[in-house]
Amino acid sequence: MADTIRQAIHDGRYPRGSLLPNEEQLAEELDVHRAVVNKALKILKDEGLVYVHMGVGTYVHKLPPILRDAAVRHSRTHRERGGVRGSLASELAELNYTLDSNNTVGPGKPPPDVAEVLGVDPDTDSVIIRARRMRAEGVPIQIVTSYIPRSIADGTPIAERDPGVGGISSRLAELGHAQADIQEDLVVRSPTPEEARFLRMTPDQRVFEIFHIGLTATMQAVKVNIYIMPTHQWNLRYRYPVDSD
């Protein structure tokens, strides 16, 4: 039954963002017992395809999964396309989605693992922290926290709320710290209560946590981003060359 309802959503019978018929109506429409519909909707809620608005009913999730293509998203052409402020803004603009980002920027202490990567002091305000909570079309889609050494960022647009066209990666390049290599370590885990509240997730749903390191041609780490992304909201794509031998 979950397959049937899912297919009806994909076919447009129940459009994205629409209110589903209630359980009794669905049971009658699909000629099954209401308890079957209840269990099917529970599966779809855990998948993130539908969600419950208390006191109103069950809605189809407004946004389909967004493609995050790691092979192209870090290029300068991609992140500056149309004068946008970085890779995500470029991806959403291509989908005709409006990005809303609540940014907090300032000096701070990095977590120990971030400090180790960047080679900075974990016990002092040794980095500029850019904490961003992002929505597309009003839907929360990710939490991103960036850490840049103050020795690089102080007195530059990187330490300001609006870093300019192309975001902090373009500013790093202009400062002589262009990223030549990217490393991303990815885990899937349950969201913390705070993450679940912002991202509107249930305890049964999961997030991608991506630990992203930007490295220069000399292998100096100049930026760490930590992405928290609902697994149901994102499709991840990685492409890389393979040695011919």
C-alpha positions in Angstrom: 0.0 0.0 0.0 2.9 2.3 0.7 4.1 1.5 -2.9 0.7 2.4 -4.2 0.5 5.8 -2.4 4.2 6.6 -3.3 3.5 5.9 -7.0 0.4 8.1 -6.9 2.5 10.9 -5.5 5.2 10.4 -8.2 2.5 10.4 -10.9 1.1 13.7 -9.6 -2.2 12.3 -8.4 -1.3 13.8 -5.0 0.9 16.7 -6.0 3.9 18.0 -4.0 2.8 20.2 -1.1 -0.8 19.0 -1.2 -2.9 17.7 1.6 -3.6 14.0 1.3 -7.1 12.6 1.8 -7.6 11.5 5.4 -7.1 7.9 6.4 -10.7 7.0 6.1 -11.0 8.5 2.6 -7.8 6.8 1.5 -9.0 3.5 2.8 -12.2 3.8 0.9 -10.5 5.1 -2.3 -7.9 2.3 -2.2 -10.3 -0.4 -1.0 -8.3 -1.4 2.1 -8.8 -1.3 5.9 -7.9 2.0 7.5 -5.2 0.2 9.6 -3.4 -0.7 6.4 -3.4 3.0 5.3 -2.1 4.0 8.7 0.8 1.7 8.5 1.6 2.7 4.9 1.6 6.3 5.8 4.0 5.6 8.7 6.4 4.1 6.2 6.1 7.2 4.0 6.6 9.5 6.9 9.8 7.7 7.9 11.0 8.1 4.3 10.3 11.8 4.4 7.8 11.7 1.5 4.9 12.9 3.6 4.6 14.7 7.0 1.9 15.4 9.5 0.7 18.9 10.3 -0.9 18.5 13.7 -4.6 19.4 13.6 -4.7 19.6 9.8 -3.6 16.3 8.3 -0.9 14.6 6.3 0.8 16.6 3.5 3.1 15.5 0.6 6.5 16.9 1.2 6.8 20.1 -0.8 10.3 19.5 -2.3 11.6 16.4 -4.1 15.1 15.3 -3.3 17.8 17.8 -4.4 20.9 16.5 -6.2 24.2 17.4 -4.7 26.8 16.7 -7.4 30.2 16.8 -5.7 32.0 16.5 -9.0 30.8 19.9 -10.2 29.6 21.9 -7.3 33.0 23.1 -6.1 34.0 24.7 -9.4 34.2 28.5 -9.6 31.9 28.5 -12.7 29.2 26.6 -10.7 29.4 28.6 -7.5 29.4 32.0 -9.2 26.8 31.3 -11.9 24.3 34.1 -12.1 26.1 36.1 -9.3 25.0 33.8 -6.5 26.7 33.3 -3.2 28.0 29.7 -3.5 27.3 26.2 -4.7 24.0 25.6 -2.9 22.5 28.9 -4.1 23.6 27.9 -7.7 21.9 24.5 -7.4 18.7 26.0 -6.0 18.6 28.7 -8.6 18.8 26.1 -11.3 15.7 24.5 -9.8 13.9 27.9 -9.6 13.9 27.6 -5.8 14.4 30.5 -3.5 17.1 30.2 -0.9 16.8 31.6 2.6 19.8 31.4 4.8 20.0 32.5 8.5 23.7 33.3 9.0 25.7 33.8 12.2 29.3 34.9 11.6 32.1 35.6 14.1 35.2 34.4 15.9 35.0 31.3 17.9 36.7 28.1 19.2 36.7 25.2 16.8 35.9 21.6 17.8 39.0 19.6 18.5 38.8 17.6 15.3 38.4 20.7 13.2 41.3 22.4 15.1 43.5 19.4 14.3 42.7 19.5 10.6 43.2 23.3 10.3 46.3 23.4 12.6 44.8 26.0 15.0 44.3 26.3 18.7 41.1 24.6 20.0 41.2 26.6 23.2 41.1 30.1 21.8 38.9 32.0 19.2 41.2 30.9 16.5 38.7 30.5 13.6 35.9 32.5 12.0 32.7 30.4 12.4 30.0 30.8 9.8 26.9 29.0 11.1 24.1 28.8 8.5 20.5 27.3 8.7 19.2 27.0 5.2 15.7 26.8 3.7 14.5 26.3 0.1 11.0 27.6 -0.6 10.5 27.8 3.1 11.5 24.2 3.7 14.5 23.6 6.0 17.0 21.6 4.0 20.4 21.8 5.7 22.6 23.1 8.5 26.1 24.1 7.6 28.9 25.3 9.9 32.1 26.5 8.3 35.5 27.1 10.1 38.2 29.2 8.5 41.5 30.1 10.3 41.5 33.7 11.5 45.0 34.1 10.1 43.3 33.9 6.7 39.8 35.3 7.3 40.3 38.3 9.6 39.6 41.6 7.8 38.2 40.0 4.7 34.6 39.4 3.4 34.9 35.8 4.8 34.4 37.3 8.2 31.3 39.2 7.1 27.7 38.0 6.8 27.7 38.4 3.0 31.0 37.1 1.6 30.1 38.1 -2.0 29.6 36.3 -5.3 30.8 32.7 -5.2 30.9 32.6 -1.4 33.9 31.9 0.8 35.5 29.5 -1.7 35.9 32.4 -4.2 37.3 34.7 -1.5 39.8 32.1 -0.5 41.0 31.8 -4.1 41.4 35.6 -4.3 43.5 35.6 -1.2 45.9 33.1 -2.6 44.3 30.0 -0.9 42.5 28.4 -3.8 41.3 24.9 -3.0 42.8 22.3 -5.3 41.6 19.2 -3.5 38.5 18.3 -1.5 38.1 15.6 1.0 34.6 14.6 2.3 34.0 12.0 5.1 30.3 11.0 5.3 28.3 9.2 8.0 24.6 8.6 8.4 23.1 9.1 11.9 20.1 10.1 13.8 19.5 13.8 14.2 20.1 15.5 17.5 17.0 17.0 19.1 18.1 20.5 18.0 18.7 19.4 14.4 15.4 17.5 14.3 13.5 20.6 15.4 14.9 22.8 12.7 14.9 20.2 9.9 11.4 19.0 10.9 12.5 15.4 11.3 11.1 12.5 13.2 13.3 10.3 15.5 13.1 7.5 12.8 14.6 9.6 10.1 18.3 10.1 9.5 20.8 12.8 8.4 23.9 12.8 6.3 26.8 14.4 8.2 29.5 15.4 5.8 32.9 16.5 7.2 34.3 18.6 4.3 37.9 19.7 4.1 39.2 22.2 1.5 42.9 21.8 0.7 45.3 24.0 -1.3 47.7 22.7 -3.9 50.3 22.3 -1.1 47.8 20.3 0.9 47.2 23.0 3.5 43.7 22.8 5.0 42.0 26.2 4.7 38.4 25.4 5.4 36.3 22.9 7.1 32.5 22.6 6.5 30.2 20.4 8.5 27.0 19.7 6.6 23.9 18.2 8.3 21.4 17.1 5.7 18.2 15.1 5.9 18.7 11.9 3.9 15.2 12.1 2.4 15.9 15.6 1.1 19.2 14.9 -0.8 20.6 12.7 -3.4 24.4 12.6 -3.3 26.5 12.1 -6.5 30.3 11.5 -6.6 32.3 11.2 -9.7 36.1 10.9 -10.0 38.7 9.7 -12.4 40.0 6.1 -12.1 43.7 5.2 -12.8 43.8 3.6 -16.2 46.2 0.9 -14.9 
